[in-house]
Amino acid sequence: MSELIDELLADASERMSRTVEATNAEFASVRTGRASPSILDRVNVDYYGAETPLNQLATINAPEARLITVQPFDVSTLPAIEKAIMEADLGLTPGNDGKIIRLAIPELSEERRKELVKVVRNIAEEGRVAIRNVRRDVMQDLRELREAGEAGADDEHRAEGELQKLTDDRVADLDAHLKGKEAEILEV
């Protein structure tokens, strides 16, 4: 096969892998029954008029299985951080002692667990769609190469087969991550 086709396949592989990583990172921000600092990744604080990620304003730890602590670098930001956590709709109520914010992670109800499973399935589906979009784009590029006479029909067909295998592998990776996350959510 031509170098152009190899480059297209390498690019597709890279883009699909990044999609799987991004989807996995989104999975981490979904709350499970355990304390994990990553559930606060989506929280942005209004810091002197600028939306700033919480992890740039404070140290976030999970000292116990059901507790997250947020220790701001600047104590004067405590009220703004507390407000941002409340507005993030994480189902967590911050408690503050003037120096540190404590977030107790409540036990998830069965109904809430099922809702969270639906949320992660939607995230996974978005990831699958993104992977298929990469495949579609590369298929289009392969077709254009053949039409321009830079690749033969046999090369195009072989490359499409490799591309489909690559797509199937990445979707399987994503599904494996999804299965793990579902098990984590449903674990009592």
C-alpha positions, 0 to 999 in steps of 0.5 A: 500500500502507498505511504499516503494510505499508511499515514491515513490509517496511522492518523485514524488510529491516533484520533480513535485512541484519543477519543477512547481516552477522552471518553474514559476521562468523562467516565471518571467525572461521573460519581460512583459510591466512592470518593474520587477527586476526579468528580470535581474536574468539571467544577469551575469557580468564579475567581475574580471574574474569571471561570477557573477550574477548581483544581487550579485553586485548591488541593483536592484529596480523598482521605477516606472512602466516603469523603473528599476534602478541598483545601483552597490555596487562598482561604478567601476563595472558600465561599466562591468554591462552596457556591461553585460546588453547589451549582455543579449539581453533583448531589454533594453538600459542602461543609466548611470549617473556615479553612477546608471544605469537606464533601461527604459522599452519600450512599447511592440509591438504587434509582440513582445508580440506574440513572448514572448507568444511563449517563455513562451509556450515553457518554459511551455512545457519544464516544462510539459516534466520534470513532465512527465519524473518524472512520467515515472521514478516512473512508472519504479520504481513501475514496478521494485517493483512488479517484485521484489515481494515487491509490488502486481499488485493491489498496483502497479495499485493503485499507478499508478492511484495516480501518474497519478492524481498527474501528472495531478494536477501539469500540471494543476498548470503549465498551470494556471501559464502559462495562468496568464503569457500570460495574463500579456504579452498581457495586454496593 
